[in-house]
Amino acid sequence: MSSDAVAPRLVLADLVPGALARDAALAAGGAGLVGLSAQFSITIPQLSPVPFTLQTLTVLIVGAALGPARGLISLLLYLLVGMAGLPWFAGHASGWGFPSFGYLLGFVAAAGVVGELARRRADRHVLTTAIVMVAGMAFIYLFGATWLAADLHLSAGAAWRLGVRPFLVTDLVKMAVAALALPGAWKIVDRFRSAR
């Protein structure tokens, strides 16, 4: 029997003691980080009605670090609180129904998917973490571009041109940062745990 079959599948958040209080604090903290990262936004109307933000990087890291359940809850909390009126979406927006709202729905899905893949230890090496980040971004793009097309009555090609293509380079950089940061965090944690 392999050691993976016996050992629990941990994400970084599982290493913080205190179970229920820990989970609530981590979910709220993750939502807060995503809200904070949304404030670093630039909209370039000539390229897209969707703002460029740091959210995608934060969503991917929060999903991987918190795992599937806490990551999903964290991003659901971010979404629901913003829909209820807290202006912590990009550009201090709140509510729902605007052209970029689908990306927020994609954040929730991406956090769950990335969290599950991280729970399966796919965030321990740069290459596998990069694949996890690509999977997470695919969900964000899928939800975002689909909503954008429906909201603005765009063809699939126009949704791609306005909702995906302008973000590919910056999101590639964000995914590379996450693909280096997460395995790096695990190396630090493993070194600390082996020294005890």
N, C-alpha and C positions, 0 to 999 in steps of 0.2 A: 504494500500500500504506500502511495507517495505521501510525502509530508504535506503537500497542498490539500490532500483529501481530508487530513485531520486538522490542520491549522486553520484558524478562522481567517476569513478574507477581510482584511482591514483596509481602510482608507486613512488618510492622515488624521481626520477628525476623530477616529476611534481611539487615538492615543491620548486624547484629553479625558481626564477622569471626571466622573459625576453624572453619567447617563442622561437622565431626563433634563436636568437643568442645563447640562452641556449641550444637548441637542437643541433645546429652545434657544439658547444663547448663540449657538453657531448658525442656526437658521436665520435668526434675526440679524446677526452680524453679516452673513452672506448677502442678505437682502440689502442691508445698508451699504455694503461695498459696491454692489451693482448700482444702487441709487447714486452713490458718490461718483462712480466712474461715468455715469450718464451725463454728469455735468461738464465733462470734458468733451464738448461736442462742437462740430463745425458743420454747417449745412452749406453746400455748394449747389444752388438750384440748377445751374447749367449741367451738372452731372447727374444729380438725383434729388428727389424730394426727401430721401432718407438721410438723416445726419450721420456723419462719421463720428464715432464715439470710442471710448475705451471699454464699453460694455462687453463686447464679445470676448475680449481677453478675460475679463473678470468672471463672466458666466462660465467659461470653460474651466478656469481654475477653481471656482467655487464648486462646480459640479464634481470635478475630480477629487478635490480635497474633502468634501462633505459626504460623498457617496450618493447612491441613487435616491434614497428616501429623504435625507436631510437636504440634498441639493434641490430636489423637486419641490419640497416644502419651502425652501428659501426663495426660490424663484417664483413660486405661486404667491408667497407673501409679498414679494416685490410687486408683482403684477396687480394683485387685489388691492393693496394699499394705494398704489398709483391710480387704479381705476376709481377708488373711493374718493380721490381728491388730493392726495399728497403730491405736490408738484416735483416729483423726483425722477420723472422720465426725462429724456434728452430735451434740452432747451427749457427746463422747468415746466414741462407739460404734465398733464394728468388726464384722467378720463379714458376713453376708448373710442375707436372708430376712425382714427386718423390714418393716413396712408401707411405709416411705418408700424402700426400696431401689431401686424402679423409677426414682425421680428421679435416682439416681446413674448408672443405665444411660442415662438420658436425657441426662445431662451429657456422656457420651462421644459420643453421636450428635450432640448440639448443637455440641460443639467441632469435630467434623469438618465439619458443614454450615456453621457460621459461618466457620470457617477457609477453606473453599473459596470462599465468597462474598467474603470479604475478599481472597483471592488474585486474584479477578476484579475487584478495585478497588471493591467495593461499600461499603467502609468509609471512603471519602474525603470523603463529604458527609453532613451530618446526616440528611437524609431517607432516603437509601439505607441508611445505617447503622441507622436506626430500623427499616427493613424487615428488615434482616439480623437484628437483635435479636429481632424478633417471630418470625421463622422459627426461630431458636434456641430461644426459649421454647416454641414450639409443640411441638418435639421433646421438651423436658423435661416438659411437661405430658402429652403423649401417653404416653410411657413411664411416667411417675410415676403418673398416674391409672389407667392400665391395670393396673399392678402392684398398686396400692392396692385396686382393685376385686376382683382375683383373691385377694389375701392376706386381705382382710377380708370377702369374699363380699358385695360391694356391687353394687347396680344401677349402671348408667351415670350416672343422675341423682345418686345418692348419692356416687359417686366425684367427680363434678363439684363438688357442694356441699362435700365435705370436702377434695378434693385440688387444686382449681383456683381456685374462686371466692374463698376467703379470701386468696389470694396475688396477685390481679389488681392491686390498687392498689399494693402495695409493689413488685411486679415491674415495673409500669409506670414507677415512679420509677427503678428500677435500669436499665431499658432506656434511659430518657432520659439518665441519667448516661453510660452507655456510648455512646449516640448522639452525645453532645457531646464526650466524651473522645477517642474514636478519631480523628475528623476533626481535632480540635485537635492531637493528637499528630502527625498527618501534616503539618499546617501548620508545626509547629515543625521537623520533620525536613526538609521541603522548603526552608524558609528557611535552615536550617543547610547543606544540601547546595548550595544556589545561592550561598551566601556563600563557598564553598571555591574 
